[in-house]
Amino acid sequence: MSLEGMTVLVTGATGFLGGALSRRLANAGARVRALARTPERAAVLRGIPGIDIVYGDVTAPDSLPETVRDCQIVFHVAVSFGSRQLQQAVNVEGTRHIATAAADAGINRLVHVSSIAAYGYAQEGVVTEDTPLATVTHDPYSETKAEGERVLRAVASERGLSYSIIRPGMIYGPKSSMWTERLFRLARLRPTPFIGDGSGATHPIYVDDVIDLLVIAATHPAADGQAFNATPDPASTWRAFIGEYQRLAGHQRWFAIPVSPVRRLVTALAALAPAEHLLKAAPLALDMMLRPSLVFRNAKARQLLGWEPRTDLRTGVERCAPWLRERGLLR
Ligand SMILES: NC(=O)c1ccc[n+]([C@@H]2O[C@H](COP(=O)([O-])OP(=O)(O)OC[C@H]3O[C@@H](n4cnc5c(N)ncnc54)[C@H](OP(=O)(O)O)[C@@H]3O)[C@@H](O)[C@H]2O)c1
């Protein structure tokens, strides 16, 4: 079902995914209410037909009832990658506040953007949506994304809110600072230094494919109350992913940093780090990065919602080239 003519709120609209989603929804004829915190950050959305900018903050619950009023759908995309305290405030309490406001406003559905990080870093083999979420990972992002989901489910069951949770892999595409800009900066080094031979599994998903799933989940009856992985299945490898960025940069040279000394170093740093420090998560995260047999199954979204990723890695990375040129990173 199309969202044409519906009023939809997008939190995190000034960010990478939320911005791309807002533009897609407006193109499709939805009336997009784009939540922004500051005029500076909202500038990228100004003047786009179909997008109304509203100011607010998910950590300020008093601002939210007005923001959500008369919306049919809420896409909750906002996130903090900051301090543990900030991540708790935005990713957990912010989710509680937006879900509560959405339930009170009687919206049709809230689509919540979570992450495969919510499963934690101890996974191997096959991870499905039935795999339990992480509790303690020492990484506030992973922990607060998992807790945000739990809070959403609790609010939804108390207040009768329809919701759907999407857990993307590593989202790349134009305007992605993490999985496009940073990875391209690494890949253009000749040779490209990387821990090991790059045969570990990785889970990149092109931004448009994630948006396809978010849009379907907003209205599909089978998405109600369900979580879905938005992942490549089968998984890719670091070598293949970085290799596509290397192709853009015009080389394929690889420098394998030996794994054992890196593992020893990371383990020692984790042991020395104070409790709660992100470094405590590093050994598990390193192991996960090196593990060749790890896949986040996407069969549930395929079977229940008819979604599948449409963009292969080569095509997706090539679509990033104009933006990398604009940024002066690629000739
Ligand atoms: N990028 C990935 O690879 C990836 C992978 C899996 C899942 N995800 C999930 O996808 C979602 C979007 O990620 P992204 O990469 O697009 O993030 P992003 O570019 O960093 O954008 C984050 C957005 O959240 C907003 N925000 C932060 N604190 C807020 C607050 N207190 N109130 C309202 N808005 C607030 C930011 O506003 P300002 O512009 O004002 O800072 C920004 O618009 C997140 O839920 C993330 O967990 C991302």
The ligand as an SDF file (V2000), in Angstrom:
LIG
                    3D

 48 52  0  0  0  0  0  0  0  0999 V2000
   24.1610    3.8650    9.5190 N   0  0  0  0  0  0  0  0  0  0  0  0
   24.1490    2.5510    9.6660 C   0  0  0  0  0  0  0  0  0  0  0  0
   24.9850    1.8290    9.1150 O   0  0  0  0  0  0  0  0  0  0  0  0
   23.0840    1.9040   10.4990 C   0  0  0  0  0  0  0  0  0  0  0  0
   23.0730    0.5010   10.5790 C   0  0  0  0  0  0  0  0  0  0  0  0
   22.0550   -0.1200   11.2930 C   0  0  0  0  0  0  0  0  0  0  0  0
   21.0850    0.6240   11.9140 C   0  0  0  0  0  0  0  0  0  0  0  0
   21.1330    1.9800   11.8350 N   0  0  0  0  0  0  0  0  0  0  0  0
   20.0820    2.7570   12.4830 C   0  0  0  0  0  0  0  0  0  0  0  0
   19.5370    3.6270   11.5120 O   0  0  0  0  0  0  0  0  0  0  0  0
   19.0960    4.8180   12.1560 C   0  0  0  0  0  0  0  0  0  0  0  0
   19.6770    6.0270   11.4630 C   0  0  0  0  0  0  0  0  0  0  0  0
   21.0910    5.9830   11.5070 O   0  0  0  0  0  0  0  0  0  0  0  0
   21.9590    7.0510   10.7020 P   0  0  0  0  0  0  0  0  0  0  0  0
   23.2410    6.3870   10.3550 O   0  0  0  0  0  0  0  0  0  0  0  0
   21.1190    7.6550    9.6410 O   0  0  0  0  0  0  0  0  0  0  0  0
   22.2410    8.1080   11.8550 O   0  0  0  0  0  0  0  0  0  0  0  0
   22.7160    9.6490   11.7330 P   0  0  0  0  0  0  0  0  0  0  0  0
   23.0840   10.0000   10.3390 O   0  0  0  0  0  0  0  0  0  0  0  0
   23.7300    9.8560   12.8080 O   0  0  0  0  0  0  0  0  0  0  0  0
   21.4070   10.4550   12.1070 O   0  0  0  0  0  0  0  0  0  0  0  0
   20.9370   10.4840   13.4290 C   0  0  0  0  0  0  0  0  0  0  0  0
   19.7290   11.3830   13.4650 C   0  0  0  0  0  0  0  0  0  0  0  0
   19.1450   11.3430   14.7750 O   0  0  0  0  0  0  0  0  0  0  0  0
   18.9420   12.6880   15.1910 C   0  0  0  0  0  0  0  0  0  0  0  0
   18.9410   12.8250   16.6440 N   0  0  0  0  0  0  0  0  0  0  0  0
   19.9550   12.5910   17.5020 C   0  0  0  0  0  0  0  0  0  0  0  0
   19.5780   12.8820   18.7590 N   0  0  0  0  0  0  0  0  0  0  0  0
   18.2850   13.2920   18.6850 C   0  0  0  0  0  0  0  0  0  0  0  0
   17.3470   13.7430   19.6270 C   0  0  0  0  0  0  0  0  0  0  0  0
   17.6530   13.8300   20.9300 N   0  0  0  0  0  0  0  0  0  0  0  0
   16.1050   14.1060   19.2070 N   0  0  0  0  0  0  0  0  0  0  0  0
   15.7910   14.0380   17.8900 C   0  0  0  0  0  0  0  0  0  0  0  0
   16.6470   13.6440   16.9440 N   0  0  0  0  0  0  0  0  0  0  0  0
   17.8760   13.2660   17.3370 C   0  0  0  0  0  0  0  0  0  0  0  0
   20.0840   13.4670   14.5560 C   0  0  0  0  0  0  0  0  0  0  0  0
   19.7910   14.8480   14.5900 O   0  0  0  0  0  0  0  0  0  0  0  0
   20.9470   15.9670   14.3870 P   0  0  0  0  0  0  0  0  0  0  0  0
   21.1000   16.0800   12.9010 O   0  0  0  0  0  0  0  0  0  0  0  0
   20.3810   17.1770   15.0240 O   0  0  0  0  0  0  0  0  0  0  0  0
   22.1780   15.4570   15.0730 O   0  0  0  0  0  0  0  0  0  0  0  0
   20.0590   12.8600   13.1620 C   0  0  0  0  0  0  0  0  0  0  0  0
   19.0100   13.3900   12.3990 O   0  0  0  0  0  0  0  0  0  0  0  0
   19.4850    4.6740   13.6130 C   0  0  0  0  0  0  0  0  0  0  0  0
   18.3770    4.2550   14.3530 O   0  0  0  0  0  0  0  0  0  0  0  0
   20.5700    3.6310   13.6060 C   0  0  0  0  0  0  0  0  0  0  0  0
   20.6460    2.9320   14.8260 O   0  0  0  0  0  0  0  0  0  0  0  0
   22.1090    2.6420   11.1460 C   0  0  0  0  0  0  0  0  0  0  0  0
  1  2  1  0
  2  3  2  0
  2  4  1  0
  4  5  1  0
  4 48  2  0
  5  6  2  0
  6  7  1  0
  7  8  2  0
  8  9  1  0
  8 48  1  0
  9 10  1  0
  9 46  1  0
 10 11  1  0
 11 12  1  0
 11 44  1  0
 12 13  1  0
 13 14  1  0
 14 15  2  0
 14 16  1  0
 14 17  1  0
 17 18  1  0
 18 19  2  0
 18 20  1  0
 18 21  1  0
 21 22  1  0
 22 23  1  0
 23 24  1  0
 23 42  1  0
 24 25  1  0
 25 26  1  0
 25 36  1  0
 26 27  1  0
 26 35  1  0
 27 28  2  0
 28 29  1  0
 29 30  1  0
 29 35  2  0
 30 31  1  0
 30 32  2  0
 32 33  1  0
 33 34  2  0
 34 35  1  0
 36 37  1  0
 36 42  1  0
 37 38  1  0
 38 39  2  0
 38 40  1  0
 38 41  1  0
 42 43  1  0
 44 45  1  0
 44 46  1  0
 46 47  1  0
M  CHG  2   8   1  16  -1
M  END
$$$$
